[in-house]
Amino acid sequence: MNDKRPGSRRPAAFDLPEEPQRPARTVPRSPARFDEGVVLTSDAEDPFAGTTVDPALLPATEVAEPRRRRLTLGGIAATAFGILLSLALGLWLDGLIRDLFARSDWLGYLAAGAAAIGVVALLGLVARELFGLRRLAVVQDIKQEAAEAAAATAAAPARKVVARLMHLLASRPQTARGRTRLQETEGEIIDGPHLLDLAEREMLAPLDREARALILAASKRVSIVTAVSLRALVDLGYVLFESSRLIRAMAELYGGRPGSLGMLRLMRDVIAHLAVTGSIAVGDSLVQQVLGHGLASKLSARLGEGVINGLMTARIGIAAMDLCRPMPFRALKRPGIGDFLSDLAPGALGKGKDLT
């Protein structure tokens, strides 16, 4: 029906003038408090939250901590004799160069040049070892500061810990996205524990996934090699080799990069932790608790030993992870033997489900 009212007009199209762009806000908004916590990464990305094995079936594992460095009589004696040996070596080298100069000038200059090159190389080696020890000390300092900042309510200690953590892991490409997210939320979180939880989820979750892959790969290799090997000496040597390589890889993953002395210190701390907690005594009781009589009866003796050696390697990897990780486990679940049991012994996971 046509509209015949007076003054009516037909519809027409017309252009609206463009609105001027609003200037960018230069004054930052005040920080807000998030009572429920800030979680930018879902729990599905937690690398150790999906285990279905009953924890009551698994032996308890304590968190590995570095041994306290104390002044002992053995250390004093070693330092004193080391100084004496250095002085004796210096006197012998001085006498050797003097004798060579007495024989011929070119022999003396050759010996002096070789000694100078050796001293420079030795100083470089010492500097590298000291730098590696310092990197390990920085990791432990960050972990201690994170524990203290988690107990405080102010955000300043937590921001300091996060800044040091970002500097430590700046060279790790796995933490690029986490560093970006933390920079986007800089100044918006005023609660220290929430900020630490956010940093752990965003910065350490990718490294934890890679650490789990390293532990699982080493455990599988140990299980296979020790299952097919016919010599106990070969088993022991390969377990030591794989364990040392796993500890070094774990330290480099979390930003430690230790030298030879740092590796020896880490290995000593891992072995001391396993010895104190009784984790070295892994035998038939673990097979009965975890694998069950039904699965153990289907496995050959060598295959069962391979599984046990793989679980032992996983324990070593978990202890190394505790020592090398720059933050304690708070927002993420700490790994356990059950996280690797389903891959080393697939039948054990079904056993754990039945018992739950």
Backbone hydrogen bonds, N-H to C=O, Kabsch-Sander energy under -0.5 kcal/mol:
donor,donor_aa,acceptor,acceptor_aa,energy
4,K,2,N,-0.7
8,S,5,R,-1.4
32,A,188,E,-0.7
35,D,33,R,-0.7
37,G,34,F,-0.9
39,V,37,G,-0.6
45,E,42,S,-1.5
46,D,43,D,-1.7
49,A,46,D,-1.3
57,L,54,D,-1.7
58,L,55,P,-0.9
70,R,68,R,-0.7
72,T,70,R,-0.6
76,I,72,T,-2.0
77,A,73,L,-2.6
78,A,74,G,-2.5
79,T,75,G,-2.2
80,A,76,I,-2.4
81,F,77,A,-2.6
82,G,78,A,-1.9
83,I,79,T,-1.9
84,L,80,A,-2.1
85,L,81,F,-2.4
86,S,82,G,-2.0
87,L,83,I,-2.4
88,A,84,L,-2.5
89,L,85,L,-2.4
90,G,86,S,-2.3
91,L,87,L,-2.5
92,W,88,A,-2.4
93,L,89,L,-2.5
94,D,90,G,-2.3
95,G,91,L,-2.5
96,L,92,W,-2.3
97,I,93,L,-2.3
98,R,94,D,-2.1
99,D,95,G,-2.3
100,L,96,L,-2.2
101,F,97,I,-2.2
102,A,98,R,-2.0
103,R,99,D,-1.6
104,S,100,L,-2.9
108,G,100,L,-0.6
108,G,104,S,-1.8
109,Y,105,D,-2.6
110,L,106,W,-2.1
111,A,107,L,-2.4
112,A,108,G,-2.5
113,G,109,Y,-2.5
114,A,110,L,-2.4
115,A,111,A,-2.4
116,A,112,A,-2.3
117,I,113,G,-2.4
118,G,114,A,-2.4
119,V,115,A,-2.3
120,V,116,A,-2.4
121,A,117,I,-2.5
122,L,118,G,-2.3
123,L,119,V,-2.4
124,G,120,V,-2.2
125,L,121,A,-2.2
126,V,122,L,-2.5
127,A,123,L,-2.5
128,R,124,G,-2.2
129,E,125,L,-2.3
130,L,126,V,-2.6
131,F,127,A,-2.3
132,G,128,R,-2.3
133,L,129,E,-2.4
134,R,130,L,-2.2
135,R,131,F,-2.2
136,L,132,G,-1.9
137,A,133,L,-2.1
138,V,134,R,-2.3
139,V,135,R,-1.9
140,Q,136,L,-1.9
141,D,137,A,-2.2
142,I,138,V,-2.5
143,K,139,V,-2.1
144,Q,140,Q,-2.3
145,E,141,D,-2.7
146,A,142,I,-2.4
147,A,143,K,-1.9
148,E,144,Q,-2.0
149,A,145,E,-2.7
150,A,146,A,-1.9
151,A,147,A,-0.8
152,A,148,E,-0.6
152,A,149,A,-0.6
159,R,155,A,-2.6
160,K,156,A,-2.0
161,V,157,P,-2.0
162,V,158,A,-2.6
163,A,159,R,-2.4
164,R,160,K,-2.2
165,L,161,V,-2.4
166,M,162,V,-2.6
167,H,163,A,-2.0
168,L,164,R,-2.2
169,L,165,L,-2.2
170,A,167,H,-0.8
172,R,169,L,-1.4
175,T,172,R,-1.3
176,A,173,P,-1.4
179,R,175,T,-2.5
180,T,176,A,-2.0
181,R,177,R,-2.3
182,L,178,G,-2.3
183,Q,179,R,-2.0
184,E,180,T,-1.9
185,T,181,R,-1.6
186,E,183,Q,-1.0
188,E,185,T,-1.8
189,I,185,T,-0.6
190,I,32,A,-0.5
190,I,188,E,-0.6
192,G,153,T,-0.8
192,G,190,I,-0.6
195,L,191,D,-1.9
196,L,192,G,-2.2
197,D,193,P,-2.3
198,L,194,H,-2.4
199,A,195,L,-2.4
200,E,196,L,-2.4
201,R,197,D,-2.3
202,E,198,L,-2.6
203,M,199,A,-2.7
204,L,199,A,-0.7
204,L,200,E,-1.3
205,A,200,E,-0.8
208,D,204,L,-2.7
209,R,205,A,-2.0
210,E,206,P,-1.8
211,A,207,L,-2.5
212,R,208,D,-2.4
213,A,209,R,-1.9
214,L,210,E,-2.2
215,I,211,A,-2.5
216,L,212,R,-2.6
217,A,213,A,-2.4
218,A,214,L,-2.3
219,S,215,I,-2.4
220,K,216,L,-2.3
221,R,217,A,-2.2
222,V,218,A,-2.3
223,S,219,S,-2.3
224,I,220,K,-2.4
225,V,221,R,-2.6
226,T,222,V,-2.4
227,A,223,S,-1.2
228,V,224,I,-1.6
229,S,225,V,-1.6
235,D,231,R,-1.8
236,L,232,A,-2.5
237,G,233,L,-2.5
238,Y,234,V,-2.5
239,V,235,D,-2.4
240,L,236,L,-2.2
241,F,237,G,-2.3
242,E,238,Y,-2.9
243,S,239,V,-2.4
244,S,240,L,-2.4
245,R,241,F,-2.1
246,L,242,E,-2.2
247,I,243,S,-2.5
248,R,244,S,-2.1
249,A,245,R,-2.3
250,M,246,L,-2.3
251,A,247,I,-2.2
252,E,248,R,-2.5
253,L,249,A,-2.0
254,Y,250,M,-1.6
255,G,252,E,-1.1
256,G,251,A,-3.4
263,M,259,G,-2.2
264,L,260,S,-2.2
265,R,261,L,-2.2
266,L,262,G,-2.5
267,M,263,M,-2.8
268,R,264,L,-2.2
269,D,265,R,-2.2
270,V,266,L,-2.6
271,I,267,M,-2.6
272,A,268,R,-2.5
273,H,269,D,-2.2
274,L,270,V,-2.4
275,A,271,I,-2.4
276,V,272,A,-2.4
277,T,273,H,-2.4
278,G,274,L,-0.6
279,S,274,L,-1.6
280,I,274,L,-1.0
281,A,278,G,-0.7
282,V,280,I,-2.4
283,G,281,A,-0.6
287,V,283,G,-1.6
288,Q,284,D,-2.6
289,Q,285,S,-2.3
290,V,286,L,-2.8
291,L,286,L,-0.7
291,L,287,V,-0.9
292,G,287,V,-2.0
295,L,291,L,-0.5
296,A,292,G,-2.2
297,S,293,H,-2.1
298,K,294,G,-0.7
298,K,295,L,-0.8
299,L,295,L,-0.9
304,G,300,S,-2.4
305,E,301,A,-2.0
306,G,302,R,-2.1
307,V,303,L,-2.1
308,I,304,G,-2.2
309,N,305,E,-2.6
310,G,306,G,-2.0
311,L,307,V,-2.3
312,M,308,I,-2.2
313,T,309,N,-2.1
314,A,310,G,-2.0
315,R,311,L,-2.0
316,I,312,M,-2.1
317,G,313,T,-2.3
318,I,314,A,-2.3
319,A,315,R,-2.4
320,A,316,I,-2.5
321,M,317,G,-2.1
322,D,318,I,-2.2
323,L,319,A,-1.8
324,C,320,A,-2.3
325,R,321,M,-1.9
330,R,328,P,-0.5
339,D,336,G,-1.2
340,F,337,I,-1.7
341,L,337,I,-1.1
342,S,338,G,-0.8
344,L,340,F,-1.8
345,A,341,L,-3.1
348,A,345,A,-1.7
349,L,345,A,-0.7
349,L,346,P,-0.7
350,G,346,P,-0.9
351,K,347,G,-1.6
352,G,348,A,-2.3
353,K,349,L,-1.9
354,D,350,G,-2.2
355,L,351,K,-1.6
356,T,352,G,-1.2
